[in-house]
Amino acid sequence: MMRVNTRIRLSAFRYAALLMTAVCTFQGLLRGGRLVVLAVLLWLAPGAAASGQSLNQKPDTVSRSLPPDASLPVRLRRPAAARLSELRGQRDFRYVEVKSEQSDWSAFFAPFWRWLADVLDTPAGNFAWKYGFYAVLVAALVFAVLKILQVDITRAFGRAPRQAPLSFDTETEDLHGLDLDGLLAQAEAEHSYRLAVRLGYLQVLRQLSDKGLIRWQPDKTNHDYLYELPAGPLPEAFRELTRQFEYVWYGEQDDLTAADYERVRTTRQAFQRRLTPTRQAA
């Protein structure tokens, strides 16, 4: 009610101002001040229009929310049973969630993956995962560069393979084209016992080949020759001779002493005597 009275008073005031303006306008017209009066009318015109609109408007009423009407019952709409049955029968409405069965392999690694996830969730695990990945990349890059440059990586972690002072190719040597007796005597005279063990073993292979007990070929292994020997005492004796040779030659036993070589030489000569009973082995 107070707001309505205030608006009425403002409207009355504006009408009084409008009336005074009209009187002044009439007097101004009489005095010839038409421009001044016109400016005053233009200034008061919006206010007069607004006051007219405010009088036509009804006073605001206090808005309030009405309580829900509980007198009318709520009617639930239920679809027909036949329609429901029809919809259930359609394939498009069969929402069946198929659970994937876990394989035995996945079940075996499941505890490991859970443990790894728990470790990576820790600050240390996160740090290792973040910087370990870059470390692996750097290591792979270094390895690739070394391979391209053909750098022997094994030299950094162990001793380099020693080159035997051989005057022939050890991979393609021809047993029947070499003077094994002369080379063996020279190696023994120079105390090259490791080389002497190899030359003595090649001497045994040539004797076995000459007697037709084995078929010598450069690509065969010592154990291939062992299986070619006929049954009897020879295979076991050749096995022991082969064991000594492989230990000395492939084990790079360059520090072999004279006593060590003499034991190997005795074993070789005993085997050679089995091949030539009437001839003294070298």
Backbone hydrogen bonds in HBPLUS format (Angstrom, degrees):
<---DONOR---> <-ACCEPTOR-->    atom                        ^
c    i                          cat <-CA-CA->   ^        H-A-AA   ^      H-
h    n   atom  resd res      DA  || num        DHA   H-A  angle D-A-AA Bond
n    s   type  num  typ     dist DA aas  dist angle  dist       angle   num
A0005-ASN N   A0001-MET O   3.10 MM   4  6.38 163.4  2.13 151.2 154.7     1
A0006-THR N   A0002-MET O   3.01 MM   4  6.21 154.4  2.08 145.4 152.5     2
A0007-ARG N   A0003-ARG O   3.10 MM   4  6.34 158.2  2.15 146.5 151.6     3
A0008-ILE N   A0004-VAL O   3.04 MM   4  6.34 153.9  2.11 148.9 156.2     4
A0009-ARG N   A0005-ASN O   3.03 MM   4  6.28 157.4  2.08 148.4 153.9     5
A0010-LEU N   A0006-THR O   3.03 MM   4  6.31 158.0  2.08 149.4 155.3     6
A0011-SER N   A0007-ARG O   2.92 MM   4  6.15 156.2  1.98 147.1 153.8     7
A0012-ALA N   A0008-ILE O   2.93 MM   4  6.16 158.4  1.97 149.1 154.8     8
A0013-PHE N   A0009-ARG O   2.94 MM   4  6.16 152.9  2.02 145.7 153.4     9
A0014-ARG N   A0010-LEU O   2.95 MM   4  6.22 154.2  2.01 146.5 153.2    10
A0015-TYR N   A0011-SER O   2.93 MM   4  6.22 154.4  1.99 149.0 156.1    11
A0016-ALA N   A0012-ALA O   2.95 MM   4  6.17 152.8  2.02 144.6 152.1    12
A0017-ALA N   A0013-PHE O   2.90 MM   4  6.20 153.2  1.97 144.6 152.3    13
A0018-LEU N   A0014-ARG O   2.78 MM   4  6.03 150.7  1.86 144.2 153.0    14
A0019-LEU N   A0015-TYR O   2.83 MM   4  6.08 151.7  1.91 145.0 152.5    15
A0020-MET N   A0016-ALA O   2.94 MM   4  6.22 157.5  1.99 147.5 153.3    16
A0021-THR N   A0017-ALA O   2.89 MM   4  6.08 148.0  2.00 141.9 151.4    17
A0022-ALA N   A0018-LEU O   2.91 MM   4  6.22 150.6  2.00 144.0 151.7    18
A0023-VAL N   A0019-LEU O   3.04 MM   4  6.38 156.0  2.10 147.1 153.0    19
A0024-CYS N   A0020-MET O   2.91 MM   4  6.17 162.1  1.95 148.7 153.7    20
A0025-THR N   A0021-THR O   2.74 MM   4  5.92 148.2  1.84 144.2 154.2    21
A0026-PHE N   A0022-ALA O   2.91 MM   4  6.17 156.1  1.97 146.3 152.2    22
A0027-GLN N   A0023-VAL O   2.93 MM   4  6.26 159.9  1.97 149.0 154.5    23
A0028-GLY N   A0024-CYS O   2.64 MM   4  5.82 152.2  1.71 145.9 155.0    24
A0029-LEU N   A0025-THR O   2.79 MM   4  6.01 153.5  1.86 148.7 155.4    25
A0030-LEU N   A0026-PHE O   3.05 MM   4  6.30 149.2  2.15 138.8 147.4    26
A0031-ARG N   A0027-GLN O   2.91 MM   4  6.23 144.2  2.04 142.8 153.0    27
A0032-GLY N   A0028-GLY O   2.78 MM   4  5.90 120.1  2.14 141.7 157.4    28
A0033-GLY N   A0028-GLY O   2.93 MM   5  5.03 136.2  2.12 143.2 144.0    29
A0037-VAL N   A0033-GLY O   3.28 MM   4  6.45 163.2  2.31 147.9 152.6    30
A0038-LEU N   A0034-ARG O   2.94 MM   4  6.10 154.5  2.00 146.8 154.1    31
A0039-ALA N   A0035-LEU O   3.09 MM   4  6.31 154.2  2.16 145.6 151.3    32
A0040-VAL N   A0036-VAL O   3.12 MM   4  6.40 153.7  2.19 145.9 152.8    33
A0041-LEU N   A0037-VAL O   2.99 MM   4  6.26 154.4  2.06 149.1 155.8    34
A0042-LEU N   A0038-LEU O   3.06 MM   4  6.32 159.4  2.10 148.0 153.1    35
A0043-TRP N   A0039-ALA O   3.11 MM   4  6.31 144.5  2.25 140.6 149.8    36
A0044-LEU N   A0040-VAL O   3.08 MM   4  6.29 148.0  2.19 146.9 154.6    37
A0045-ALA N   A0041-LEU O   2.96 MM   4  5.92 127.1  2.25 145.9 158.2    38
A0048-ALA N   A0044-LEU O   3.10 MM   4  6.31 154.7  2.17 151.9 158.9    39
A0049-ALA N   A0045-ALA O   3.02 MM   4  6.28 159.7  2.06 156.5 162.0    40
A0050-ALA N   A0046-PRO O   2.95 MM   4  6.15 158.5  2.00 148.2 154.0    41
A0051-SER N   A0047-GLY O   2.97 MM   4  6.15 152.1  2.05 142.9 150.4    42
A0052-GLY N   A0048-ALA O   3.00 MM   4  6.24 147.4  2.11 143.5 151.9    43
A0053-GLN N   A0049-ALA O   3.07 MM   4  6.37 155.9  2.13 147.7 153.5    44
A0054-SER N   A0050-ALA O   3.01 MM   4  6.22 152.5  2.09 145.0 152.6    45
A0055-LEU N   A0051-SER O   3.17 MM   4  6.38 140.9  2.34 138.4 147.1    46
A0056-ASN N   A0052-GLY O   3.26 MM   4  6.55 146.7  2.38 141.7 150.1    47
A0057-GLN N   A0053-GLN O   3.14 MM   4  6.40 139.3  2.32 145.0 155.4    48
A0084-LEU N   A0080-ALA O   3.02 MM   4  6.38 158.8  2.07 153.1 158.9    49
A0085-SER N   A0081-ALA O   2.95 MM   4  6.15 160.5  1.99 148.4 153.7    50
A0086-GLU N   A0082-ALA O   2.95 MM   4  6.15 148.1  2.05 140.3 149.2    51
A0087-LEU N   A0083-ARG O   2.95 MM   4  6.23 156.7  2.00 150.1 155.7    52
A0088-ARG N   A0084-LEU O   2.92 MM   4  6.16 157.9  1.97 151.5 157.7    53
A0089-GLY N   A0085-SER O   3.16 MM   4  6.30 138.0  2.35 136.4 146.4    54
A0090-GLN N   A0087-LEU O   3.17 MM   3  5.34 150.5  2.26 102.5 111.0    55
A0093-PHE N   A0090-GLN O   3.37 MM   3  5.81 151.1  2.46 106.1 113.4    56
A0094-ARG N   A0091-ARG O   3.23 MM   3  5.40 166.8  2.25 113.0 113.3    57
A0107-ALA N   A0103-SER O   2.92 MM   4  6.17 158.0  1.96 149.6 156.4    58
A0108-PHE N   A0104-ASP O   2.92 MM   4  6.07 140.9  2.07 140.1 150.1    59
A0109-PHE N   A0105-TRP O   3.24 MM   4  6.54 150.5  2.33 143.4 149.7    60
A0110-ALA N   A0106-SER O   2.89 MM   4  5.88 119.3  2.27 141.1 156.9    61
A0113-TRP N   A0109-PHE O   3.02 MM   4  6.33 160.1  2.06 159.1 164.4    62
A0114-ARG N   A0110-ALA O   3.00 MM   4  6.25 158.0  2.05 154.5 160.8    63
A0115-TRP N   A0111-PRO O   2.95 MM   4  6.13 158.9  1.99 145.4 151.3    64
A0116-LEU N   A0112-PHE O   2.85 MM   4  6.09 157.0  1.90 149.3 156.1    65
A0117-ALA N   A0113-TRP O   2.90 MM   4  6.08 154.2  1.97 144.4 151.2    66
A0118-ASP N   A0114-ARG O   2.98 MM   4  6.26 155.1  2.04 147.5 154.1    67
A0119-VAL N   A0115-TRP O   2.96 MM   4  6.21 153.3  2.03 147.2 154.6    68
A0120-LEU N   A0116-LEU O   2.94 MM   4  6.14 160.1  1.98 150.0 155.0    69
A0121-ASP N   A0117-ALA O   3.11 MM   4  6.23 130.4  2.37 137.3 149.2    70
A0122-THR N   A0119-VAL O   3.16 MM   3  5.56 153.2  2.24 107.8 115.4    71
A0126-ASN N   A0122-THR O   2.90 MM   4  6.10 158.2  1.95 153.6 159.8    72
A0127-PHE N   A0123-PRO O   2.95 MM   4  6.13 153.1  2.02 144.6 151.8    73
A0128-ALA N   A0124-ALA O   2.90 MM   4  6.15 160.6  1.94 150.6 155.7    74
A0129-TRP N   A0125-GLY O   2.91 MM   4  6.07 158.8  1.95 148.2 154.0    75
A0130-LYS N   A0126-ASN O   2.97 MM   4  6.04 152.3  2.05 141.1 148.8    76
A0131-TYR N   A0127-PHE O   2.98 MM   4  6.09 174.4  1.98 156.2 157.4    77
A0132-GLY N   A0128-ALA O   2.67 MM   4  5.09 139.0  1.83 130.9 143.5    78
A0135-ALA N   A0131-TYR O   3.03 MM   4  6.27 148.5  2.13 141.9 151.2    79
A0136-VAL N   A0132-GLY O   2.96 MM   4  6.23 155.1  2.03 149.8 154.9    80
A0137-LEU N   A0133-PHE O   3.12 MM   4  6.41 154.8  2.18 143.2 150.1    81
A0138-VAL N   A0134-TYR O   2.94 MM   4  6.19 157.4  1.99 148.8 154.5    82
A0139-ALA N   A0135-ALA O   2.93 MM   4  6.16 161.1  1.96 149.5 154.6    83
A0140-ALA N   A0136-VAL O   2.90 MM   4  6.08 159.0  1.94 149.1 154.8    84
A0141-LEU N   A0137-LEU O   2.94 MM   4  6.14 152.0  2.02 144.1 152.0    85
A0142-VAL N   A0138-VAL O   2.90 MM   4  6.17 159.5  1.95 151.9 157.1    86
A0143-PHE N   A0139-ALA O   2.91 MM   4  6.10 160.7  1.94 148.8 154.4    87
A0144-ALA N   A0140-ALA O   2.94 MM   4  6.13 155.6  2.00 143.9 150.4    88
A0145-VAL N   A0141-LEU O   2.97 MM   4  6.22 156.7  2.02 148.4 154.5    89
A0146-LEU N   A0142-VAL O   2.95 MM   4  6.19 161.3  1.99 152.1 157.0    90
A0147-LYS N   A0143-PHE O   2.94 MM   4  6.16 151.3  2.02 145.2 153.3    91
A0148-ILE N   A0144-ALA O   2.92 MM   4  6.17 155.1  1.98 146.4 153.2    92
A0149-LEU N   A0145-VAL O   2.92 MM   4  6.16 155.7  1.98 148.8 155.5    93
A0151-VAL N   A0146-LEU O   2.90 MM   5  5.23 173.7  1.90 154.5 156.6    94
A0150-GLN N   A0147-LYS O   3.04 MM   3  4.81 149.7  2.13  94.9 104.1    95
A0155-ARG N   A0152-ASP O   3.41 MM   3  5.90 153.3  2.48 106.0 112.7    96
A0156-ALA N   A0153-ILE O   3.06 MM   3  5.70 149.8  2.15 116.1 123.6    97
A0157-PHE N   A0154-THR O   3.22 MM   3  5.32 145.0  2.35 100.2 109.7    98
A0158-GLY N   A0154-THR O   3.00 MM   4  5.94 122.8  2.34 148.0 161.0    99
A0166-LEU N   A0164-ALA O   2.70 MM   2  5.58 131.9  1.93 114.3  98.3   100
A0177-GLY N   A0174-ASP O   3.08 MM   3  5.21 151.7  2.17 103.9 112.7   101
A0183-LEU N   A0179-ASP O   2.96 MM   4  6.18 166.7  1.98 157.7 162.0   102
A0184-LEU N   A0180-LEU O   2.85 MM   4  5.84 152.6  1.93 143.1 150.5   103
A0185-ALA N   A0181-ASP O   3.07 MM   4  6.26 158.0  2.12 143.6 149.2   104
A0186-GLN N   A0182-GLY O   2.99 MM   4  6.20 154.5  2.06 146.5 153.6   105
A0187-ALA N   A0183-LEU O   2.97 MM   4  6.16 158.3  2.01 146.6 151.9   106
A0188-GLU N   A0184-LEU O   3.03 MM   4  6.24 157.8  2.08 148.3 154.0   107
A0189-ALA N   A0185-ALA O   3.02 MM   4  6.17 149.9  2.11 141.4 149.7   108
A0190-GLU N   A0186-GLN O   3.00 MM   4  6.21 144.9  2.13 144.5 153.8   109
A0192-SER N   A0187-ALA O   2.86 MM   5  5.01 153.5  1.93 158.5 156.8   110
A0191-HIS N   A0188-GLU O   3.24 MM   3  4.97 158.8  2.29  97.4 102.9   111
A0196-ALA N   A0192-SER O   2.93 MM   4  6.17 150.4  2.02 147.1 156.8   112
A0197-VAL N   A0193-TYR O   2.93 MM   4  6.15 149.2  2.03 146.6 152.7   113
A0198-ARG N   A0194-ARG O   3.32 MM   4  6.68 154.5  2.38 143.7 149.5   114
A0199-LEU N   A0195-LEU O   2.96 MM   4  6.24 168.1  1.97 156.3 159.2   115
A0200-GLY N   A0196-ALA O   2.90 MM   4  6.01 154.7  1.96 146.2 153.1   116
A0201-TYR N   A0197-VAL O   3.05 MM   4  6.24 147.8  2.16 140.0 148.4   117
A0201-TYR N   A0198-ARG O   3.08 MM   3  5.08 117.4  2.49  94.2 109.6   118
A0202-LEU N   A0198-ARG O   2.92 MM   4  6.26 156.7  1.98 154.5 160.9   119
A0203-GLN N   A0199-LEU O   2.95 MM   4  6.14 144.3  2.08 139.4 149.5   120
A0204-VAL N   A0200-GLY O   3.11 MM   4  6.44 145.4  2.23 140.4 148.4   121
A0205-LEU N   A0201-TYR O   3.05 MM   4  6.42 157.0  2.11 148.2 154.1   122
A0206-ARG N   A0202-LEU O   3.00 MM   4  6.26 152.9  2.07 147.1 153.8   123
A0207-GLN N   A0203-GLN O   3.12 MM   4  6.38 152.1  2.20 141.6 149.0   124
A0208-LEU N   A0204-VAL O   2.98 MM   4  6.29 159.3  2.02 153.0 158.5   125
A0209-SER N   A0205-LEU O   2.94 MM   4  6.14 153.2  2.01 145.0 152.5   126
A0210-ASP N   A0206-ARG O   2.86 MM   4  6.04 157.0  1.91 147.8 154.0   127
A0211-LYS N   A0207-GLN O   3.10 MM   4  6.29 146.4  2.22 144.7 152.7   128
A0213-LEU N   A0208-LEU O   2.94 MM   5  5.25 145.1  2.06 166.6 161.7   129
A0212-GLY N   A0209-SER O   3.05 MM   3  5.04 156.2  2.11 101.8 109.2   130
A0220-LYS N   A0217-GLN O   3.22 MM   3  5.59 169.3  2.23 116.3 119.2   131
A0224-ASP N   A0221-THR O   3.09 MM   3  5.16 131.6  2.34  96.0 109.2   132
A0225-TYR N   A0221-THR O   3.35 MM   4  6.83 152.4  2.44 147.1 152.8   133
A0226-LEU N   A0222-ASN O   3.11 MM   4  6.44 144.0  2.25 137.4 147.9   134
A0227-TYR N   A0223-HIS O   3.15 MM   4  6.40 150.6  2.24 143.0 147.9   135
A0228-GLU N   A0225-TYR O   3.12 MM   3  5.03 135.7  2.33  93.6 106.3   136
A0237-ALA N   A0233-PRO O   3.30 MM   4  6.48 163.9  2.33 152.7 157.4   137
A0238-PHE N   A0234-LEU O   2.81 MM   4  5.92 161.2  1.85 161.7 167.3   138
A0239-ARG N   A0235-PRO O   2.87 MM   4  6.00 143.2  2.00 140.9 151.1   139
A0240-GLU N   A0236-GLU O   3.22 MM   4  6.52 155.5  2.29 145.1 149.4   140
A0241-LEU N   A0237-ALA O   3.10 MM   4  6.36 158.4  2.15 145.2 151.5   141
A0242-THR N   A0238-PHE O   2.85 MM   4  5.98 154.3  1.92 145.5 152.6   142
A0243-ARG N   A0239-ARG O   2.95 MM   4  6.17 151.0  2.03 144.5 152.4   143
A0244-GLN N   A0240-GLU O   3.12 MM   4  6.39 160.6  2.16 149.3 152.9   144
A0245-PHE N   A0241-LEU O   3.06 MM   4  6.28 160.2  2.10 146.0 151.7   145
A0246-GLU N   A0242-THR O   2.96 MM   4  6.11 171.1  1.96 155.2 157.1   146
A0247-TYR N   A0243-ARG O   3.07 MM   4  6.15 153.2  2.14 143.8 151.2   147
A0248-VAL N   A0244-GLN O   3.08 MM   4  6.27 157.5  2.14 147.3 152.7   148
A0249-TRP N   A0245-PHE O   2.79 MM   4  5.88 173.6  1.79 162.5 164.4   149
A0250-TYR N   A0246-GLU O   3.06 MM   4  5.28 133.3  2.28 120.8 133.6   150
A0253-GLN N   A0248-VAL O   3.03 MM   5  5.01 173.7  2.03 150.7 151.8   151
A0252-GLU N   A0249-TRP O   3.25 MM   3  5.32 160.8  2.29 102.1 107.0   152
A0254-ASP N   A0252-GLU O   2.92 MM   2  5.61 132.5  2.15 105.1  91.0   153
A0261-TYR N   A0257-THR O   3.00 MM   4  6.30 161.0  2.03 149.8 154.9   154
A0262-GLU N   A0258-ALA O   2.95 MM   4  6.10 148.4  2.05 142.0 151.0   155
A0263-ARG N   A0259-ALA O   3.25 MM   4  6.55 147.7  2.36 143.7 150.0   156
A0264-VAL N   A0260-ASP O   3.29 MM   4  6.67 159.8  2.33 148.3 153.2   157
A0265-ARG N   A0261-TYR O   2.80 MM   4  5.99 161.3  1.83 154.5 160.5   158
A0266-THR N   A0262-GLU O   2.91 MM   4  6.04 149.2  2.00 142.2 149.8   159
A0267-THR N   A0263-ARG O   3.16 MM   4  6.43 157.9  2.21 145.1 150.0   160
A0268-ARG N   A0264-VAL O   3.02 MM   4  6.32 158.9  2.06 151.3 157.1   161
A0269-GLN N   A0265-ARG O   2.94 MM   4  6.12 163.6  1.97 150.8 155.0   162
A0270-ALA N   A0266-THR O   3.00 MM   4  6.16 151.9  2.08 145.4 152.9   163
A0271-PHE N   A0267-THR O   3.14 MM   4  6.41 150.9  2.23 143.3 150.5   164
A0272-GLN N   A0268-ARG O   2.93 MM   4  6.23 156.8  1.99 150.7 157.6   165
A0273-ARG N   A0269-GLN O   2.97 MM   4  6.15 144.2  2.10 142.6 151.4   166
A0274-ARG N   A0271-PHE O   3.08 MM   3  5.24 132.1  2.32  98.1 111.0   167
A0275-LEU N   A0272-GLN O   3.04 MM   3  5.10 127.9  2.32  94.9 108.7   168
A0276-THR N   A0272-GLN O   2.96 MM   4  6.28 151.3  2.05 149.5 157.7   169
A0279-ARG N   A0276-THR O   3.16 MM   3  5.28 163.2  2.19 109.0 114.2   170
